[in-house]
Amino acid sequence: MAGRIEDYALIGDMQTAALVCRDGSVEWLCLPRFDSHAVYAGLLGTEEHGFWRIGPAVPNGGTPPPADRRRYRGDSLVLESEWDTGRGTVRVTDFMPPRDGAPQLIRIVEGVSGRVQMRSALRMRFSYGRIVPWVHKVGERTVAVAGPDSVWLDMDAETHGKDLTTYSDFTVTPGDRVTFTMTWQPSHKEPPALPDPEGSLDATLDFWREWVEHCTYHGPYREAVVRSLITLKALTYAPTGGIVAAPTTSLPEEIGGVRNWDYRYTWLRDAAITLSSLLRTGYREEARAWREWLLRAVAGDPENLQIMYGIAGERELGEAELDWLPGYENSAPVRVGNGAASQLQLDVYGEVTEALHLAHMTGLSRNDYASLLQLKLIQYLEDHWNQPDEGIWEVRGPRRHFVHSKVMAWVAVDRTIKLIESGDADGPLERWRELRDDIHRDVCEKGYDPERNTFTQSYGSKELDASLLLIPQMGFLPPDDKRVIGTIEAIQRELSTEDGFILRYPTEGAHAGVDGLPGDEGAFLACSFWMADDLAMIGRVDEARKLFERLLALRNDLGLLAEEWDPRLQRQVGNFPQAFSHVPLIDTALRLTASGAYGG
């Protein structure tokens, strides 16, 4: 059933999100939160697992063709899809109003020209496609109920049921506007208020217009940066400030493979770098909300920092497999929850400390507990930085002394020393300066291969790792250091695909299973942006710009990126849209703009 990953558009209300395919079908929506059970899970299965399609009617009830055009209306998350048919043109507008009450998905069908017959086909399946709800009428409204959940349907067109699906068949002419609203409500509560689709559309457009006005970036890549910022805002859970890595689960890193993970949680690493991008583009309120989320999430147990939490700060994210779903293009298993939450990844201490440092440096109001948290994290690292861990890529093989983890431990100590030197915290300054030097010396002695003039993935290994590209960006070594330049060039030689994009680490041939998993994966898009950054830092700015603009060309027609690019299939793979792809896009645009390294 599902289209290509890049065929989907994102709409959302900053508490959950839906994916809409080019044919007008909503095939993924979890209610009421990002991490709730899906009511439309066709993305990971078939139409039997839930969808809602609106498009031109096709003889014998067939699937509408892809829209001829689609776009977001201005700088917003309001999606417009248009079809040109033999009888005229029709437009469908899809959006989710920023939530002021119950979550809503609103779809407005508008006649543009001629006379077009339309069909809405809606099949709700609760609990990730497993439960058929009880659908019945309550006055003029339709409600679907399953256990604790209910979904209320308010439609201008008449409906009828067939084969456990709700249909509406209608015709539009120029100026006609036919509205459809789906509202979620706990099933024990009174019916939600009647919707106001047109008023909600105006309010949604106003919200996004006002939000985008705060963007301080006005460089040559503004369109790409603003779309990425809107995407990051859409991935923020408004009630708490938590930021999900992606709104989906189990979109595969390899089509047909097993590398399928649930990304609907807040990774400290992803959220910290998102905070960095928001701060540098003028979004201080989001940064403040994330800092408050962080302090609540780790409260009471900062020494046992998890790498990820639920969007409200939950710690228990047990992993399970949904065996009734065949997976996206038969990529199984489909997983919910994430067992990596219990892993030791020492780099997150550096990511969090760097984010708090940046917030401090950009004038975010002081928070004494944030400073105390920083000190406690360093106290933990004093005793644990020299332990092996699972690393940034969450390997499911044995723990190792990953070089990137050690570098980020150095970052954590370095930024905390700067906090103390500024007079905003007290700590054992000389002892921690010695600790910083010890970590630096350890990495340079044990994580560097002098024969190949490159840092390596882990102590004693020969493998490379794209996370090493962050060494100059974190200030561990200056960009002109021969070891930095050697590492950049080695990664270009050994981890580059034929079209010049960067793999995270080798997974083929003698390296198969290095991460404890079978199969392969695509080029990790963040790594390619990191390469563009590094090339600009070492003076190869024209090369950096060309790589960056090739990466921009991988975005779908709406400016969205998944986690990876499959160079063999020439398509996006992995969860979508992915914060960890859009954040480095923003960062690289800022760096290239500052250097003047852009065409025109």
Buried (B, 14 or more C-beta within 10 A) or exposed (E): BBBBBBBBBBBBBBBBBBBBBBBBBBBBBBBBBBBBBBBBBBBBBBBBBBBBBBBBBBEEEEBBBBBEEBBBBEBBBBBBBBBBBEEBBBBBBBBBBBBEEBBBBBBBBBBBEBBBBBBBBBBBBBBBBBBBBEBEEEEEBBBBBBEEBBBBBBBBBEBEEEEEBBBBBBBBEEEBBBBBBBBBBEBEEEBBEEBBBEEBBEEBBEBBEEBBEBBEBEEBBBEBBBBBBBBBBBBBBBBBBBBBBBBBBBBBBBBEBBBBBBBBBBBBBBBBBBBBBBBBBBBBEBBBBBBBBBBBBBEEEBEEBBBBBBBBBBBEBEBEBBEBBBBBBEBBBBBBBBBBBBBBBBBBBBBBBBBBBBBBEEEBEEBEEBBEBBBBBBBBBBEBBBEBBBBBBBBEEEBBBBBBBBBBBBBBBBBBBBBBEEEBBEBBEEEBBEBBEBBBEBBBEBBBBEEBBBBBBBBEBBBBBBBBBBBBBBBBBEBEBEBBBBBBBBBBEBBBBEEBBBBBBBBEEEEEEBBEBEBBBBBBBBBBBBBBBBBBBBBBBEBBBBBBBBBBEBBBEBBBBBBBBBBEEEBBBBBBBBBBBBBBBBBBBBBBBEBEBBEE
